[in-house]
């Protein structure tokens, strides 16, 4: 009868609170606070699951980086196009002003030479 009580206590200890007492977890190599895999799970499945998580977080990080990168590139292109648009207007304006200045200068020079 005494052996049955010990057996039921041991079963209760392993079924309850995260896999048994500290001593039993220590014997099985499970440190305090570590995740214990579900019963029947192999190391291969645990490795596959951790690999899936690594790839998931890698792709999420890649997605976030690509969104920031492409938004930066888009902003850069928009700014460059705007600057080029205004600079081309400025060049056209300066060209027109210089053309009118030089044409009036040449006209005045020719008039003064002919007079």
C-alpha positions in Angstrom: 0.0 0.0 0.0 2.9 2.3 0.8 4.4 1.8 -2.7 1.1 2.7 -4.4 1.0 6.0 -2.5 4.5 6.8 -3.6 3.7 5.9 -7.2 0.6 8.1 -7.3 2.5 11.0 -5.7 5.3 10.7 -8.4 2.6 10.7 -11.1 0.9 13.7 -9.6 4.3 15.6 -9.4 5.2 14.9 -13.0 1.7 15.7 -14.4 1.2 18.9 -12.4 3.1 22.2 -12.4 5.4 22.3 -15.5 6.8 18.8 -15.4 7.4 17.9 -11.8 9.6 19.1 -9.0 12.9 21.0 -9.4 14.9 17.9 -8.7 13.1 15.9 -11.4 13.4 18.7 -13.9 17.1 19.0 -13.1 17.6 15.2 -13.6 15.9 15.5 -17.0 18.1 18.5 -17.9 15.3 21.0 -18.0 16.4 24.2 -16.3 14.0 26.3 -14.3 12.0 28.7 -16.5 12.9 26.9 -19.7 10.1 25.8 -22.1 9.5 22.1 -21.9 8.4 20.6 -25.3 5.1 18.8 -25.3 5.1 15.1 -24.7 6.0 13.2 -27.8 7.7 16.1 -29.6 11.1 15.3 -31.0 14.1 17.5 -31.2 13.7 17.7 -35.0 10.2 19.2 -34.7 11.5 21.7 -32.1 14.3 22.6 -34.5 11.9 23.0 -37.4 9.7 25.2 -35.2 12.6 27.4 -34.2 13.7 27.6 -37.8 10.2 28.7 -38.8 10.3 31.5 -36.2 13.7 32.6 -37.3 12.6 32.8 -41.0 9.4 34.6 -40.0 11.2 37.3 -38.0 13.8 37.6 -40.8 11.1 38.2 -43.4 9.2 40.6 -41.2 12.4 42.5 -40.6 13.2 42.4 -44.3 9.7 43.7 -45.1 10.1 46.6 -42.6 13.5 47.5 -44.0 12.3 47.4 -47.6 9.3 49.6 -46.8 11.6 52.2 -45.2 14.2 51.8 -47.9 11.8 52.2 -50.8 9.9 55.1 -49.1 13.3 56.8 -48.7 14.2 56.2 -52.3 10.8 57.4 -53.4 11.2 60.5 -51.3 14.7 61.1 -52.8 13.4 60.7 -56.3 10.5 63.1 -55.7 12.8 65.6 -54.2 15.3 65.3 -57.0 12.6 65.7 -59.6 11.3 68.7 -57.8 14.7 70.3 -57.6 15.5 69.5 -61.2 12.1 71.0 -62.2 12.8 74.2 -60.4 16.4 74.3 -61.4 15.4 73.8 -65.1 12.9 76.7 -64.6 15.7 78.7 -63.1 18.1 77.9 -66.0 15.4 78.8 -68.5 14.8 82.1 -66.6 18.5 82.9 -66.4 18.9 82.0 -70.0 16.1 84.3 -71.1 17.4 87.1 -68.9 20.9 86.7 -70.2 19.7 86.5 -73.8 17.6 89.6 -73.4 20.5 91.4 -71.7 23.1 90.4 -74.3 20.8 91.1 -77.2 20.0 94.6 -75.8 23.8 95.0 -75.1 24.7 94.0 -78.6 21.9 96.2 -80.0 23.1 99.2 -78.0 26.7 98.5 -79.0 25.9 98.3 -82.7 23.8 101.4 -82.5 26.6 103.3 -80.8 29.1 102.0 -83.4 26.9 103.1 -86.3 26.2 106.5 -84.9 
